[in-house]
């Protein structure tokens, strides 16, 4: 009789656990997900407020004995390793020329705009500009989830997963979710199947800075987490009660 009751309680707990496990997966949707087109132009990073930029300005030394990169002389104050902060309005404040709007521009466009501003005061200025905080995020069933730094314009999905230590044994490999955000389309989602070479498209593997890669858990992982959620209180009670049961046993013997 006791065993029968125990089986009923365990079955009910697992049933409830299955219901709770539905919330274990993230970014679920019942709407059809259309494949988002990815091109070199869409991948090119555009500067955002709160970005930090490395900006170095050079000019023609004009007979000066000082030298720098490419036979040019560095002008103005040295930038810190943290770079120049883009404010909430998308502007940077630079020596001599003051505020310059760079938000929404690519790195090349921003460098060209700053160069044009300096041409008002200098002969043949040259500007080097790079965004210092380009990164993306890998979450879910990977061995080292977290932030992945990007030192170039783009990164492939395989590179990001390699930086995250590869997939775990619980990972769903045929439906990797990639979340992206754009000023024109807002938040969008695409799904990538890593198991079928015939359906792979190189463009679908390209990631942009600030993308979120989410590797879903398989059904067994959901079941395991839900089961642990409901059985852990019983395990705790059993551990607490164990010393008293032992004492009672010793008293009776």
N, C-alpha and C positions, 0 to 999 in steps of 0.2 A: 504494500500500500504506500509505504514511504517512497519507494523507488518510482512508483507511478506519479505521485505528486511532484517529485523532483523533476521528472521528465517534462511534466506539464509546465512547471515554472521556467525551466530552461528553454523550452520551446517558445513560450510567450516572450521571454527576454530576447531571444534571437529574432523573433518576429518584430518586436518593437525596435530592436537594434537595426534591422533592415530599413525600417522607416526613418530612423535617425540618420542612417548612412547616406540617405539621399542628399543631405545637406553637406556631406563631407567633400564632395567635388565642388570646385569653384566655377564661376562664370558659365553656368548652365543656362541654356535658352531653348525654347520650343520653336523659335522662329527659324526658318531656313537660313543657313549661312552661305552667302555667295562668295566666290573666290575673289579676293581683292587683287587688282592688277598692280604689279610692282615693276617700276622702271628705274633706270639710272637717275632720271630727273627727280622722281618721287623719293628716292633714297637719299639724295644729296641733302645734307643737314642744313637746317635753317636756324639761325641764332634766336634764342628765346630769352625773355627776362630772367634774371638770376643766373644766367650763364657767366662763366669766367673766361676771359679771353687773354691769350698771350699776344701782345701787340708790340712789335719792335719797329722803330722807324729809323731809316738810314738816309743819308744825303751824300751828295758829291762832296768829297773832302776839300775840293777847290784849292789844292796846293798845301793843305794841312798835312803835317807829318804824322798825325794820328791815323790809324788804320783799323779796319774792322772786317766784317764778313764781306767777301767779294771785292775787297779794295775800297770799301765805303766806310764811313764813320758813323757810329751810332750817335743819335741826337737825343737829348732830353734825359729825364730821370730813368733809372733802372727800374723795371717792373719787378714786383715780388713774385715768388713762385706761385702765389695764389692767383695771379693775373689781375685783369681789370674787370670789375663787376658790371654787368649790364643791369641797369635799374629797371623798375617796373614799367617804365614808359618805353623801354627798348633802347635807351641811350647809353653811351659811354662818354666819360669826361676825360679829355686828353690835353696835354700841355700845348699851349699856343693856339689851338683851334677850338677848344672848349667842347661843347656837347655835339655828338654826332649820332644820328639815328642809324642803328645797325640791326635792330630787331626785325626778324622776318627775312633777312638776307642770308645768302650762303657765305661761306668764309671768303670766297673769291670776290663776291660782290661787295662785302664789307671792306675788304682790303682796298679795293678800287675806290670806294667812296671816301675812305679816309685819306688815301693818296691824293685824290682831287682836292680835298680841303687843304692839305699841306702845300699843294702847288701854288696856293695864293701867297705863301710866305717863303717858300724854299725852291731852289732849283733842283730838278730831277730827284724828288724824294722817292723812296721805295719803302713799302710797308709789308711786313710779314705778320700774318694773323692766323691764329689757330684757337679753336675752342678746346679748353682744357678738361672740361667735365663731361665729355661724351661717354655715355654708358647705357647699358640695357640691363634687364633684370630676368633672372631665370629662377622659377619657383616650381614647387611640386616634387614629383618623384625623380629627383636628381640627387647625387651624392653630396654635392656642395652647393645648395641653393644660395642665391644672393646676387650681389651687384657684379657685373662684368664690365670692366673698363674697355673703351674702344679708342685705339690710337690712330684710326683711319676713318674714312667716310662711311664704311659699311662693314658688316660681318655676316658670315653665313650661319645658318642654324647649327650646322655640324660643329663649327668653331665655338659657338656659344655653349653647346652641350659639352664639348671637350673641356672648356674652362670650368664648367660646373661639375667635372669629375665623372661624366657619363650618366646614363640612366640607371635607376635601381631595378631590381627584379620585379617590382610591383608596377612599373611604368606601362601606360598604354602607348604603344609605339606607332599605332596606325592613325592617331588623331592628336598630334601635338597642336596646342592652341597658341596662336600669336596674336596679341592685342597691340594695336597701333592707334595713334591719335594724330589727326591733322586739323589745320585751321579751317579747311573747307568742308571735309566730310565728317569731322568729329571722330568718335571712337568707332573702330571697326575691328572685325575678327576674321581670321583665316585659319584653316586647319590643314595640317601637313601630315601625309602618310609616309613614314620612314620605312615601311615594310615592303613596298611595291615599287621596284625600279622603273617599271614600264609607265607608271603614272606620274613619275617625278618630273617637275619643271624647275630648272635652275633658279628662275626668278622668284619662285615661291619660297626658296630657302634664304633669300636675302633679308637681313634685319637692319633696321635703322636705329640710331640712338633713341633711347627712351622707350623702345619696344619692350613688351612683357611676354616672355616665353613661359607658358604654363604646361607642365607635363602631368596629365591626369593619372590618378591611381586606378588600378584595375578593380574588378568587383571583389576579388579576394581580399584586397587591402581594405576596402570599405567594410566588408563583413568582419574582418579581424578587428578593426577599430571599433565598430559598433558592438561587437561581442565583448571586447575588453571594457567598454564603457559601462555595460550593464553587469558584467561579472565582477568587476573590481570592488564594488561595495561588499559583495559577499566574501571575497578574498580578505578584505580588511577586517570584516567581522570575525572571520575564521581565525585570523592571526591574533586578534584581541582575545578571543574566547579560548584559544588553545591552552594557555597556562592554567586557566580555571578548570578546564576539562581534565587536564593532567592531575591537578591537585585533588579533584573529586575522585578520580580513578585511584589515586594513591590512598585516599581516606577509606575508600571501600575495600581496599585490599590490605 
